[in-house]
Amino acid sequence: MPFNLRSTNKAASPQLNVVAELDRESLINAESVVGRVLTEDVLTLAQARSEFSKIAGRRPDKGTICRWVHRGVGGVKLDAVRVGSQLLTSKQALHRFVTARTAQSVGNN
């Protein structure tokens, strides 16, 4: 018997609506990040590593930069945009990231 979309259980609909709402929120957030990063001084992650070394005096590992983008640190993520297979960030995004992390560490003392 072929699957019929019209005969699905309506009890699952509220869960689907919650997921759809989360997806909309994620999309709105992604559009905001894309619009912000691409209108700033765009950097590849390799360039961001070099830029960060100018700020901190040492260059973070590639894995560290990727972790800042994907998982973040202490709830703060480095804004980045995926264009094809490449992740891009900006000088301003690095500044926002460092500022947010500094505010957290200063606030915890």
Contacts in CASP RR format, 6 or more apart in sequence:
PFRMAT RR
TARGET T0000
AUTHOR 0000-0000-0000
METHOD contacts of the structure
MODEL  1
MPFNLRSTNKAASPQLNVVAELDRESLINAESVVGRVLTEDVLTLAQARS
EFSKIAGRRPDKGTICRWVHRGVGGVKLDAVRVGSQLLTSKQALHRFVTA
RTAQSVGNN
33 79 0 8 1.000
33 80 0 8 1.000
33 81 0 8 1.000
34 81 0 8 1.000
36 79 0 8 1.000
36 90 0 8 1.000
36 92 0 8 1.000
36 93 0 8 1.000
37 79 0 8 1.000
37 80 0 8 1.000
37 81 0 8 1.000
37 88 0 8 1.000
37 89 0 8 1.000
37 90 0 8 1.000
37 93 0 8 1.000
38 81 0 8 1.000
38 88 0 8 1.000
40 90 0 8 1.000
40 91 0 8 1.000
40 92 0 8 1.000
40 93 0 8 1.000
41 90 0 8 1.000
41 91 0 8 1.000
41 92 0 8 1.000
42 88 0 8 1.000
42 89 0 8 1.000
42 90 0 8 1.000
43 51 0 8 1.000
43 88 0 8 1.000
43 89 0 8 1.000
43 90 0 8 1.000
43 91 0 8 1.000
43 94 0 8 1.000
44 86 0 8 1.000
44 87 0 8 1.000
44 88 0 8 1.000
45 62 0 8 1.000
45 65 0 8 1.000
45 66 0 8 1.000
45 69 0 8 1.000
45 80 0 8 1.000
45 87 0 8 1.000
45 88 0 8 1.000
45 89 0 8 1.000
46 62 0 8 1.000
48 65 0 8 1.000
48 78 0 8 1.000
48 89 0 8 1.000
48 94 0 8 1.000
49 59 0 8 1.000
49 60 0 8 1.000
49 62 0 8 1.000
49 65 0 8 1.000
50 59 0 8 1.000
51 91 0 8 1.000
51 94 0 8 1.000
52 59 0 8 1.000
52 60 0 8 1.000
52 65 0 8 1.000
52 94 0 8 1.000
53 59 0 8 1.000
53 60 0 8 1.000
55 94 0 8 1.000
55 98 0 8 1.000
65 78 0 8 1.000
66 87 0 8 1.000
67 73 0 8 1.000
68 77 0 8 1.000
68 78 0 8 1.000
68 97 0 8 1.000
69 77 0 8 1.000
69 78 0 8 1.000
69 80 0 8 1.000
69 87 0 8 1.000
69 89 0 8 1.000
70 77 0 8 1.000
71 77 0 8 1.000
72 78 0 8 1.000
73 101 0 8 1.000
74 101 0 8 1.000
74 104 0 8 1.000
76 97 0 8 1.000
76 100 0 8 1.000
76 101 0 8 1.000
76 104 0 8 1.000
77 97 0 8 1.000
78 89 0 8 1.000
78 93 0 8 1.000
78 94 0 8 1.000
78 97 0 8 1.000
79 89 0 8 1.000
79 90 0 8 1.000
79 93 0 8 1.000
79 96 0 8 1.000
79 97 0 8 1.000
80 87 0 8 1.000
80 88 0 8 1.000
80 89 0 8 1.000
80 93 0 8 1.000
81 87 0 8 1.000
81 88 0 8 1.000
81 89 0 8 1.000
82 88 0 8 1.000
END
